[in-house]
Amino acid sequence: MTTGSSVKSVAACFGLAAFAVATVSGLAAGRTLQEILGGAIASLFVCFLIGMVIGVVGDRALREVVSRYTEPGAEAGGSRATNEDAGETPTKGSPA
C-alpha cells in the first residue's frame, strides 16, 4: 500500500461514515429528502478533509517510527542503559 492510497483510504472511511450517520439521523428526525441529502453530502466532504489530515499525520508518524528501527545500528528496544551509564563498574558476565 502506498502513501497516497493509505491516506485516501482513511479519508474515504471518515467521509462514508459521516454520510451514513447523517443519513440515518436525518431519517430518524423525519427531515425531507433534500435536507437529508444536503446535510449528508456536506458532512461527507467535511469529514473527508478531516480524514485526509488525520491520514497524513498518521502516515508521517508511522514512517518516522519505522525509520527509527530500520536505520543501521538501531536496536529493537531503543537505547539500552548500561552499567557504565549509571556510574557503576561493569561486573563479570554483564552485557556492558
C-alpha positions in Angstrom: 0.0 0.0 0.0 1.5 3.3 -1.0 1.4 6.6 1.0 -1.4 8.1 -1.1 -3.6 5.1 -1.0 -3.5 4.7 2.8 -4.3 8.4 3.3 -7.1 8.2 0.8 -8.5 5.1 2.5 -8.6 6.8 5.9 -10.2 9.8 4.3 -12.8 7.7 2.5 -13.7 5.8 5.6 -14.3 9.1 7.5 -16.3 10.5 4.7 -18.5 7.5 4.2 -19.1 7.0 7.9 -20.2 10.7 8.2 -22.5 10.2 5.2 -24.1 7.2 6.8 -24.5 8.8 10.2 -26.0 12.0 8.7 -28.4 9.9 6.5 -29.7 7.8 9.4 -30.0 10.7 11.8 -31.9 12.7 9.1 -34.3 9.8 8.5 -34.8 9.4 12.3 -35.5 13.1 12.7 -38.1 13.0 9.9 -36.5 15.5 7.6 -37.2 15.9 3.9 -35.1 14.1 1.3 -33.4 17.3 0.2 -32.4 18.2 3.7 -31.1 14.7 4.4 -29.0 14.5 1.2 -27.8 18.1 1.5 -26.6 17.6 5.1 -25.1 14.1 4.3 -23.1 15.3 1.3 -21.8 18.3 3.2 -20.8 16.1 6.1 -19.1 13.7 3.6 -16.9 16.5 2.2 -16.0 17.9 5.6 -15.2 14.6 7.2 -13.3 13.5 4.1 -11.0 16.5 4.5 -10.6 15.8 8.2 -9.8 12.2 7.3 -7.1 13.4 4.9 -5.4 15.4 7.6 -5.6 12.5 10.1 -4.3 10.1 7.4 -1.3 12.3 6.6 -0.4 12.8 10.3 -0.7 9.0 10.9 1.3 8.2 7.8 4.1 10.5 8.8 4.1 9.2 12.4 4.2 5.6 11.1 7.1 6.4 8.7 9.1 8.1 11.5 8.7 5.1 13.8 9.6 2.6 11.0 12.6 4.7 10.0 14.0 4.6 13.6 14.0 0.8 13.5 15.3 0.4 10.0 18.4 2.6 10.5 21.7 0.8 10.7 22.7 0.2 14.3 19.3 0.8 15.8 18.1 -1.7 18.4 14.6 -3.0 18.6 14.3 -2.0 22.2 15.6 1.5 21.8 18.7 2.7 23.7 19.8 0.4 26.5 21.2 1.7 29.7 24.5 0.1 30.7 26.3 -0.1 34.0 28.7 2.5 32.8 25.9 5.0 32.1 24.8 4.7 35.7 28.4 5.2 37.0 28.8 1.6 38.0 31.7 -0.6 37.0 30.8 -3.5 34.8 30.6 -6.8 36.5 31.9 -10.0 35.0 29.3 -11.5 32.7 27.3 -8.3 32.3 26.4 -7.2 28.8 28.2 -3.8 29.2 
